[in-house]
């Protein structure tokens, strides 16, 4: 299959399988790509690693396409701004920075004795480095669980559905927060803030507001973010050496491992374990062999596995909207 055919097929699949129920606008735009040869030709000029539909759509919006543009107007914009779109996509990457993911990570963090030095690989703007600064609302069968920071309810409230028995949940005591990313985003920089908010799909307005408020929290107390390869064990070891010795080092890898070839994933997991750090991850069951017990993918339809040190605790929505306790 040639490049043009691959682009048409990828966007058609996105329109049929990924956009429905999440963004009508992106679904319409993707369907238009699949049937518009001129637009397909523009997008085929983008390097393959930089032409995922959500990335292309975010770039066009960053360059001025209206969030609610109909498909014909959006296609016209792509044809008119083709060179700019190809160039901008080439230097951008998807950076899912969803603080709601902390609602899935919190059950694992609750099992780690503090104080904690939290290090995230693939941190983007670092919004998942503030699990102690957010409020949580879990809707469980017959009851609701509410957790707030010690100084009161947060501007960022993370609401999630909980299935199964409720373990003890508590906010961690984070005394050091750091991350590695190829393109770390500074929450104090208006341009970086605009890009992270642009990665929210049209129709996800609650998510955009949540990210904006989380960016305010991060901007008030910025984490240590290092530009580098999050899959490089050497970069991990160098940053981990800066963590305070009196704190428990916790390395978090939600969202980064799928972007690494399998051999690099396994090497990175080995490096985390060699540090003696606690390891928290949220991954598709078949993504790696870092689990302490085999994980049957058939038992996790549509869900990811939340694990502490490789021991699976729960199934969870990859962005934190639902947790099904299994431990």
N, C-alpha and C positions, 0 to 999 in steps of 0.2 A: 504494500500500500504506500503510495507516494505521500509527500508532506501535505499537499492540498487535501487529499482524501482523508488523511489522518485528522486534520483540523476539523473538517466537516463532520466526521464521525464522532469526534470527542465532544463537540458542542451539541450535536443532536442527542447524544447520551446524557449530557448534563441537563438539557431541556426536559428529557423524559424521566430521568431518575433522581436528579439531585435538587433541582429547583422547586418542583411541586410541593406545596405546603410550607415553603420557606420564603420564596420571593417570586411573585408573579412577574415583576419587571425583568429579573434575570432570566426567567424561563422564556419570556418573549424575545429577549435579545439573543439568547442562545439559539432558539429556533430560527431566528432570522439569519444568523451566521450560517447555519447548516444549509440554507437554500439560496444564499447570496454569494455567487462566485467571486464578485469583486471584493467583498469583505473577507472571504476565506483567503484570498490571495494576499491581502494585507497581513492577516494574522499568521499565515504560513511563513512570513518573513521574520517573525519573532523566534528567537532560539527556543527549542522545544521545552527546555527547563523553565521557561518564563512565559508560557502562554496558557496556563491553566485558566479556565473561564472566569473564576472569581477574581483572579489577578488582572486579567485583561479588562474586565468590567470596572474594577476599582480604578485602574489607570485612566480609563476614558472619563470617569467621573471627576478624577483629580484634575484632568485637563479641561474640564468644562462641560461635559455631557450632563444633562439634567437627570436627577435621580428618577424622575417619572417620565422620561422621554419615551415616546412610543418607538416600536422597533424600527420603523422606517426612518424616523428622525435620527435615531442612534446610528443606524447604518450609514446615513449620509455624513454624520459627524466622523465616523471611522474613515470613510473614504477621503474626506477633506483634510483630516489631521493624521493621515497614515504615517508619515515619517516621524512625527512627534510621538505617536503611540508606540511604534516599533522601538524607538530609542528609549523611551521611558520604561517600557516593559523589560527591556534588556538589563536594566540596573535595579529592578525591583524584585521582591520575592514575597510569597505569602507568609504572613507572620500572625498567626492566630493568637491574639492576646486577650483571652476571655477570662476575666476574674471569676466568673461563675464556676470555672473549673475547680476553684478552691473548695467548693461545696463537696466535690467528689474526693478531693485530696485530704480534707480535714479528718475523716475517720482514721486514716493512716497516721497523720501528724499527731492525733490524740494519743497514740500509743508510743510516742517518743518522749522520753524525759527531757525536760529543758534544763538550762537555756539552750536554744537551737541556733546554729549557724546554717542558714538556708542558702543553698547554691542550686540554681536552675540552669540546665543546659538547654539552649534554644530559648532564651528569656525574652527576646524582642524588647518590649518596653518595661519588662519587669513587673507586670501587674499581678502575676501569680506569686510574687515574693512577699505579699502583704496579707497572708491568711489571718494574722492577728489584728488587722485593722478593719476587717469587714464584719458585718452582722450576718447571721445565718438563720434561715427559717426553713425547717424541714417539716413537710406535711406527711406524717406517718398515720397508719391505720388507727383511728380512734384518738389520736392526740397530735399536738403540734409541738415541735421542739424549737426553742428560741435561744440563741446564743449571741451575746453582744460583747464588744471589747470592754475592758475594765472601766473606761471613762464614759461609757454610754453607747447608745445605738450609733452605728456608722451611717454616713451618707450613702454607702454602698451596701445594699441589702441583697443577699444571695438566697433566692428561694428555690428549693429543690424538693422533689418527691422522694420519700423513703419507703422502701419495702423491706419487710423482715424485722427481726428483733433489733432493738436499739441498744448498742453498746454505749459505754461512757464516752461522751463527746466533750471536748474542751478546746479552747483556743490555745495555740502554742505560744510560748514565750520566745519570740524571735529577737535575737540581739545583734545579728549580722546578716545582711542579705546581699547576694551577689549573683551575677549571671554571665553567661557567655553567649554571644550571638554573632553571626556573620555581619549583620547590620543592626547593632543595638539602637534602639530608639529612645531619645531623651524626652521624658515626659514634660520637661520644661520648655522644649522647643516647639513653637507653634506649627512648624512644618511637619515634624514627626507626629505630633498630636493629630494633625489633619489626616495624615496617611493612615494611622491606626484606626481612626474613626471611619475613614473611607472604606476600610476592609469589611465593615459591617454591611450586610446586604440590605438593599432597600426593602422595607417592610419589617425590619427588625429594630424598630425604634426604641423599644425598651432596652435592647442590648446596646444601642449607641449611647443612651443616657448613662447606663451602668459603666461603660468604658470611660466616658468623659469624667465621671465622678471618681473612678479609680485612678485615672491619670492625675487628678488634682491631689489625691492622697500621695501618689508616688512623687509628684513634683515637690511636695512639701518636705519630703525626706528621701531624696533620690537614692536608689540602690547603687552598688558598684557594678557597672556593666562593662564588660570587656569585649572588644571586637576580636573575634577569632572563630575558629572552627570548633563548634560545640561537640563534634565527634572525635576530637583529637585528645587522646589520653594525656598528652603532655600539657596541653592547655588546661585541662581539668586539674592536674596535679599542681601546676603553678598557681592557679587561683585558690585552690583548697589550702595551700600553704599559708595564705593570708588570713584564714579563718581563725578567730580567737580560740586558743587551746582549751579554755575552760568551758566551751560550748560543745554540744553534740553536733557534729557535722552531718547534715542531711542533704543528700544530692537528689534533686527531683528531675525526672526526664519525661514529663507528659508532653507528647506531641512532637518530640524531636527524632525519635528512633526511626519512624517510617521514612525519613529523608536520608537515611544512611544505608549503604549496601549491607546485606546481612552479616558479612564477615566483620565489618566495622562496628555494627551493633553489638555483636558478641564481645569484641575486644574492648569496647567502651564499658560494657557491664562488668567485665573482668577487672578493668581499671578502677571502677567505683568500689568494687568489693575489696580490692587490694589496699585501698585507702583506709579501710576500716570504718567507712561512713555508713550511715543508714541510707537506704535507697528506696525512694517512693516513685512509682511509675503508674501510668494509666495507658494501657496499650491493648491493641487487638490481640486476642489469645495466640494467634499463629505468628506473631511478629518476630519473636525470638525464643530462645530456649532458656531464658533466665528465671523461669518459675521453679520453685523448689519441688513442686509436684506437677505432673502432666495436667494440662488444661484442655478439656475437650471443647473444641470450637462449637460443636453442635449444641452445647448447653448455654451458649452466649449469643443468641441471635440478635444482631444489631448492637450488641453491647461490648464494652471494653472491660478488661480486668484491672482492678485496682489492687496493687500489691505493695507490701512493705518487706524489703529485703528478699523479694522473690516469692513471698508467701501471699497467695491471693486472699484478699479480705472481702471483696465485693465485686459485683458487676455494676457498671456505671455507664451512663451516657458520656461520650467523650468530652462534652463541654459542661458536664456537671448538673444537668437538669433532673437527673434521676439516679438514685443509688439503690441497689438491691443487695443487702447485706448477706454475705455467704459464710463468713468466718465462724 
